[in-house]
Amino acid sequence: MTKNAIDKFIKKITKTDLENADGREDSRILEDLIYHCHKNNLLPCVIFTFSKKRINALAEKIFGYDLTNRHEKSKIRRMISQALSNLKPEDRTLDQFNFLTEICMNGYAIHHGDLLPLAKELVELLFS
């Protein structure tokens, strides 16, 4: 990719765009960014936002965007099952683990201070 193309893409999403965008616009921008990274073999990648509430909302809005194939989904499912196997049965079904499992199966995840330590570790293992 040429520097001009990179500059054009980066200029497309400005700080002002993000500040003025409603939630729907945020998810469109995030989808565009993910699509760009996927198309140009730039995955895995990390995308930062400085709001736990916002990252959770964005993850919910792009839920249908799938980056994984059948083999990857199987591997992700096994890793998650193995990580959760040491928990009590009632802890395995916590909303946080259910949500994380759903989005990880599509190839993306969240990582922030409100996640349980095991959830953070799982995201880090899947990223690596």
Secondary structure, DSSP 4 states (H G I P E B T S, - for coil): --HHHHHHHHHHS-HHHHHH--HHHHHHHHHHHHHHHHHTT--S-----S-HHHHHHHHHHTTT-----HHHHHHHHHHHHHHHTTS-HHHHT-HHHHHHHHHHHTT-----TTS-HHHHHHHHHHH-
